[in-house]
Amino acid sequence: MKQKAAMKQEDSSMDEVLRDLASFRYTLRKFLRFSEKAARQCGVTPQQHQLMLGVAGHTGRGSATISELAEFLQERHNSVAGLVERAVQNGLVHREQSDLDRRFVDVSLTSRGAKILAKLAKLHEQEVGRVRAGFLEAAHPEKKQSAAAKRLAKRKQNA
């Protein structure tokens, strides 16, 4: 009897883990789909958007080496070098070889790249807020407000 109860509790616990994981993946995928669409609307590929984001924000210097960008993008060095080359051709980034060690290439944004990235950052700001709120609700279901209650509260606020 105790064994059956323990198994049911394990199953219930696993069901909860799977629901949480599914919810997390769904929320993450919705955000990524939003981000991909926003990038294309701004005239760049999603990969170029991620590259520019890495160049501007990953190191805190406003620039990054190909190796740093490969780590940020979780891609191979050669793949990132090709992405950088295409971004240079599109006027999104500058590439400069180090005078001290020609193996190091520093990548920085052009003014065009910076403008596009700023526009994308503004578009993403609200969406990131929504995703954070969704993750917080998932972490604290006791504070979760139903979608209907949210709409009602919003209508009252706008009235």
Number of C-alpha atoms within 10 A of each C-alpha: 6 7 8 9 10 11 12 12 12 12 12 12 12 12 12 12 12 12 12 15 12 12 15 16 12 12 17 14 12 14 17 13 12 14 20 17 14 20 21 13 11 14 11 19 16 18 15 22 25 18 26 28 23 24 25 20 13 17 14 10 10 15 23 26 22 24 18 19 27 19 15 17 16 10 12 13 16 12 12 21 17 11 16 22 16 14 23 18 11 13 14 25 25 19 19 13 13 12 9 7 8 9 11 15 18 18 25 23 24 16 13 13 24 17 13 18 23 13 14 18 16 10 15 16 10 11 15 13 11 14 16 13 13 16 17 13 14 15 12 10 10 8 10 13 10 9 9 9 10 11 11 12 12 11 10 9 8 7 6
